[in-house]
Amino acid sequence: MSRIIIDRRRFLTGAGVVASTIPLVGCDALDGMLSNGATVRETMAKANDLTYRVQRFLIGADSLAKEFSESEIRQGQRPNGSTDPTGATYVALRDAAFTDYRLEIGGLVDRPLSLSLDELRNMPSRTQITRQDCVEGWSCIAKWTGVPLAAVLDEARVKPEARYVVFRCFDTMNLGLSREAAYYESIDMLDARHPQTILAYGLNGGPLPIANGAPLRLRVERQLGYKMAKYLRSIELASDLAAYGQGKGGLWEDLGYDWYAGI
């Protein structure tokens, strides 16, 4: 399995190098290569689907990510992505110590929910010491505490036709030319109900820091770090992903990353 992780990281790092050269290519040529129906886009989509199916087969539905002992935590959890959202709604929640925070759960559910941090903390919890692997090439071991996502989904009574869980976030990404996009991410129901998939509100025995996603972030331990959305605003259950962003399942995916980032 370690060989699979290394090979995948090398592949994604290479993909990142290729992606970094995209702005040097003429826009018209790039639009043609990546437009809907183009051979390059269709080939990339098929490769991503193959990666998903092969890794699902190799990993299995119930396998657990490796967990570690407390003695193996040798540093604070390294932040990735956004570290301090500046949107007015988030800033107001932050300044009030998140006392007014509510996590909205909707979409294909029979019982939409609006949960405060206290309500989430009073649900059954799980603590796990796991390693985050980042597409940038670094790893970090930390202890996470939160409510299993499966418990929240059970409270919401997910409809049978739901296939994906979509996470909307408070942070945004600068796309250049004064353009920003709100961060979002998604996983399938298999990962959503995995025992190590939690909505984390605690890190290394204390509250979740702002730089690491406070007040609430996703931990989906069998995937790379960019799938673990921070600063959660809402959760939506959906039968497909076409209505979100460019329909690829996440902001990074809209920019060319794989939707399934299993390790």
Backbone torsions as a table, in degrees:
resi	resn	phi	psi	omega
1	MET	NA	-33.7	179.4
2	SER	-62.8	-34.4	178.4
3	ARG	-64.3	-38.5	178.3
4	ILE	-62.5	-44.5	-179.7
5	ILE	-61.6	-46.3	-178.0
6	ILE	-63.8	-46.2	-178.7
7	ASP	-62.2	-40.8	-179.4
8	ARG	-65.8	-41.9	-179.9
9	ARG	-63.1	-42.4	178.5
10	ARG	-62.1	-41.1	179.1
11	PHE	-61.6	-47.2	-177.5
12	LEU	-67.7	-36.2	176.3
13	THR	-63.0	-42.3	176.1
14	GLY	-61.7	-40.7	178.1
15	ALA	-62.0	-38.1	178.4
16	GLY	-63.9	-38.9	177.4
17	VAL	-62.7	-45.1	178.3
18	VAL	-60.9	-44.0	-178.8
19	ALA	-61.7	-34.1	-177.8
20	SER	-67.8	-18.5	178.7
21	THR	-88.7	-8.0	-176.3
22	ILE	-57.9	-43.5	-179.5
23	PRO	-60.0	-18.2	180.0
24	LEU	-81.7	-12.5	-178.2
25	VAL	-87.5	145.2	177.2
26	GLY	-56.8	137.1	-175.6
27	CYS	-60.5	-39.5	-178.0
28	ASP	-63.7	-40.1	179.7
29	ALA	-66.4	-42.1	-180.0
30	LEU	-64.5	-44.2	178.7
31	ASP	-57.9	-38.5	-179.8
32	GLY	-67.8	-40.9	-178.4
33	MET	-68.5	-36.0	-172.3
34	LEU	-107.5	7.0	178.6
35	SER	-70.3	158.2	179.3
36	ASN	-57.1	131.1	179.7
37	GLY	91.3	-12.2	180.0
38	ALA	-69.0	149.3	-176.8
39	THR	-61.3	-41.9	-178.6
40	VAL	-62.2	-46.7	-179.3
41	ARG	-62.9	-44.1	-178.8
42	GLU	-63.9	-38.6	178.8
43	THR	-65.1	-42.2	178.4
44	MET	-63.6	-40.8	-179.9
45	ALA	-64.2	-41.6	179.3
46	LYS	-66.3	-39.0	178.4
47	ALA	-63.7	-40.6	179.1
48	ASN	-64.3	-41.8	178.8
49	ASP	-63.8	-39.4	178.0
50	LEU	-65.0	-43.4	177.1
51	THR	-56.5	-46.1	-179.9
52	TYR	-58.7	-49.2	-175.9
53	ARG	-67.9	-42.6	-178.7
54	VAL	-66.5	-44.6	-178.3
55	GLN	-69.5	-35.3	174.6
56	ARG	-59.8	-40.9	179.7
57	PHE	-66.1	-43.9	-176.8
58	LEU	-71.0	-40.7	-175.7
59	ILE	-80.0	-40.6	-176.5
60	GLY	87.1	158.4	-174.2
61	ALA	-72.7	-33.3	-169.7
62	ASP	-108.9	1.3	-177.9
63	SER	-67.1	147.3	-177.9
64	LEU	-102.8	144.4	168.7
65	ALA	-66.4	149.3	-179.1
66	LYS	-61.2	137.0	174.2
67	GLU	-112.1	152.7	-169.8
68	PHE	-120.8	170.6	175.4
69	SER	-90.0	161.8	-179.5
70	GLU	-61.6	-30.2	-179.4
71	SER	-65.7	-16.1	-179.6
72	GLU	-90.3	-0.7	173.4
73	ILE	-84.8	106.3	-171.7
74	ARG	-111.8	0.3	179.9
75	GLN	-161.8	165.9	173.7
76	GLY	-67.9	156.8	179.5
77	GLN	-64.2	122.6	-179.9
78	ARG	-70.4	127.3	177.5
79	PRO	-70.4	152.3	171.7
80	ASN	-135.3	154.8	-179.5
81	GLY	66.7	-144.2	179.4
82	SER	-63.2	146.6	178.8
83	THR	-126.5	-7.4	-179.9
84	ASP	-165.8	82.8	-177.6
85	PRO	-57.6	145.0	-175.8
86	THR	-112.7	3.9	178.2
87	GLY	-62.4	146.5	-173.9
88	ALA	-59.9	-40.1	-178.5
89	THR	-64.1	-45.7	-179.5
90	TYR	-65.9	-44.0	-178.2
91	VAL	-59.7	-40.5	178.8
92	ALA	-64.7	-41.6	177.5
93	LEU	-64.6	-43.8	179.9
94	ARG	-61.1	-44.9	-177.3
95	ASP	-67.2	-22.2	176.9
96	ALA	-97.6	18.6	179.3
97	ALA	57.4	29.8	175.6
98	PHE	62.4	22.4	178.7
99	THR	-67.0	-24.7	-179.7
100	ASP	-99.7	7.0	-177.6
101	TYR	-67.5	138.3	173.4
102	ARG	-135.7	134.3	172.6
103	LEU	-95.5	119.5	-179.5
104	GLU	-92.4	132.6	176.8
105	ILE	-123.5	121.0	-175.9
106	GLY	-150.4	-156.0	-176.0
107	GLY	85.7	-134.5	-176.1
108	LEU	-81.2	68.9	176.7
109	VAL	-134.4	152.6	176.6
110	ASP	-84.6	-18.6	-174.5
111	ARG	-137.0	83.2	177.8
112	PRO	-56.6	144.3	-175.6
113	LEU	-124.2	155.1	170.5
114	SER	-138.6	102.9	-169.1
115	LEU	-111.0	132.0	174.1
116	SER	-80.4	168.8	176.3
117	LEU	-61.4	-40.6	179.4
118	ASP	-62.6	-40.4	178.5
119	GLU	-65.0	-39.2	177.5
120	LEU	-66.0	-41.5	-179.7
121	ARG	-67.4	-25.2	179.9
122	ASN	-85.8	-4.7	174.9
123	MET	-81.9	164.8	177.2
124	PRO	-53.6	136.9	-175.5
125	SER	-116.9	164.4	175.3
126	ARG	-138.8	137.3	174.4
127	THR	-117.3	133.0	-177.4
128	GLN	-144.6	142.1	177.0
129	ILE	-107.4	110.4	-172.6
130	THR	-134.0	171.2	-180.0
131	ARG	-109.7	130.2	173.4
132	GLN	-94.3	126.4	176.1
133	ASP	-105.8	124.2	-176.5
134	CYS	-101.8	145.6	177.4
135	VAL	-61.6	-20.7	178.2
136	GLU	-73.5	-12.2	175.0
137	GLY	111.4	-3.9	-179.9
138	TRP	-102.9	161.3	176.8
139	SER	-133.8	155.9	-178.8
140	CYS	-153.7	133.1	179.2
141	ILE	-98.3	133.1	-179.4
142	ALA	-151.7	163.6	178.4
143	LYS	-104.3	124.4	-177.0
144	TRP	-116.5	140.4	176.3
145	THR	-127.8	135.6	179.1
146	GLY	-175.0	-175.1	179.2
147	VAL	-94.7	132.7	176.1
148	PRO	-56.6	132.4	179.4
149	LEU	-58.2	-34.7	-179.8
150	ALA	-58.0	-36.7	-179.9
151	ALA	-65.8	-39.0	178.4
152	VAL	-68.0	-41.9	179.3
153	LEU	-63.5	-37.5	178.0
154	ASP	-64.1	-39.4	178.0
155	GLU	-63.7	-34.5	-178.4
156	ALA	-82.6	-13.7	178.6
157	ARG	59.3	74.1	-176.9
158	VAL	-64.6	135.6	178.9
159	LYS	-73.6	150.5	-175.1
160	PRO	-59.9	-29.1	-176.1
161	GLU	-79.2	-6.6	179.4
162	ALA	-69.2	130.8	179.3
163	ARG	-117.5	-22.8	-174.4
164	TYR	-133.4	151.9	171.3
165	VAL	-113.1	121.3	-176.4
166	VAL	-108.8	131.8	-177.5
167	PHE	-111.1	121.2	173.8
168	ARG	-101.3	143.5	-170.0
169	CYS	-126.2	163.8	178.1
170	PHE	-82.0	-21.3	-176.2
171	ASP	-86.3	159.3	179.6
172	THR	-126.7	163.8	177.6
173	MET	-120.4	134.1	176.6
174	ASN	-78.0	118.0	-178.4
175	LEU	-99.3	8.0	-179.2
176	GLY	85.7	163.8	179.8
177	LEU	53.6	39.2	178.4
178	SER	62.1	24.1	178.8
179	ARG	-104.3	137.0	174.9
180	GLU	-130.6	151.8	177.5
181	ALA	-135.7	138.6	177.9
182	ALA	-69.8	138.0	-179.2
183	TYR	-70.9	138.8	172.5
184	TYR	-148.7	160.3	-179.0
185	GLU	-153.8	167.8	180.0
186	SER	-153.1	154.0	173.5
187	ILE	-138.5	165.7	178.1
188	ASP	-87.2	174.5	-175.5
189	MET	-68.2	-28.4	178.8
190	LEU	-63.1	-47.5	177.7
191	ASP	-71.4	-32.5	-178.9
192	ALA	-63.1	-34.2	-177.6
193	ARG	-98.4	6.6	176.7
194	HIS	-66.9	139.9	-175.1
195	PRO	-60.9	-24.0	-179.8
196	GLN	-92.5	1.7	176.6
197	THR	-87.9	111.8	-174.7
198	ILE	-130.8	159.0	169.1
199	LEU	-97.6	103.3	-169.2
200	ALA	-88.0	132.3	174.1
201	TYR	-121.2	0.4	179.9
202	GLY	-134.4	146.5	180.0
203	LEU	-139.2	124.8	176.6
204	ASN	51.4	41.7	174.3
205	GLY	86.0	-0.8	179.3
206	GLY	-128.2	-178.5	177.2
207	PRO	-63.7	153.5	177.3
208	LEU	-65.7	121.6	179.7
209	PRO	-69.9	157.9	178.5
210	ILE	-59.7	-42.8	-178.0
211	ALA	-61.9	-23.5	-178.9
212	ASN	-102.6	8.7	170.9
213	GLY	117.6	12.4	-177.4
214	ALA	-54.9	144.5	9.4
215	PRO	-90.5	-12.0	-172.8
216	LEU	-152.5	136.0	178.0
217	ARG	-139.9	161.3	177.5
218	LEU	-87.1	138.6	167.5
219	ARG	-122.1	114.9	176.4
220	VAL	-124.6	90.5	-159.0
221	GLU	-69.7	-13.0	-178.5
222	ARG	-96.2	13.2	178.0
223	GLN	-130.5	167.1	-179.2
224	LEU	-68.9	164.0	-170.3
225	GLY	-59.5	-32.3	-175.5
226	TYR	-68.9	-13.7	176.5
227	LYS	-80.2	-14.0	-172.7
228	MET	-92.1	78.7	-173.7
229	ALA	-55.8	139.3	178.6
230	LYS	-107.8	171.3	174.4
231	TYR	51.3	52.0	-172.8
232	LEU	-64.1	130.0	177.3
233	ARG	-101.5	-45.3	-177.4
234	SER	-157.4	162.7	176.2
235	ILE	-126.5	133.8	178.2
236	GLU	-128.2	136.9	175.3
237	LEU	-94.8	132.3	-174.0
238	ALA	-139.8	155.4	176.9
239	SER	-89.4	-21.8	173.7
240	ASP	-152.1	175.3	-172.9
241	LEU	-109.4	6.4	-173.5
242	ALA	-61.0	-30.4	-175.0
243	ALA	-81.2	-3.8	-174.3
244	TYR	-111.4	124.3	179.4
245	GLY	53.8	-128.5	176.9
246	GLN	-96.0	14.2	176.1
247	GLY	82.1	12.4	-177.4
248	LYS	-96.6	-8.7	174.7
249	GLY	103.1	-2.9	179.7
250	GLY	180.0	162.4	-178.5
251	LEU	-65.3	-45.0	177.4
252	TRP	-65.8	-35.2	177.7
253	GLU	-64.4	-37.6	175.8
254	ASP	-60.6	-24.7	-179.0
255	LEU	-96.5	4.5	172.8
256	GLY	119.3	-5.9	178.5
257	TYR	-74.8	159.1	174.3
258	ASP	-65.6	142.8	173.4
259	TRP	-71.1	-42.6	178.2
260	TYR	-95.4	115.4	-175.1
261	ALA	-115.2	42.2	-177.7
262	GLY	-63.8	147.4	178.1
263	ILE	-130.4	NA	NA
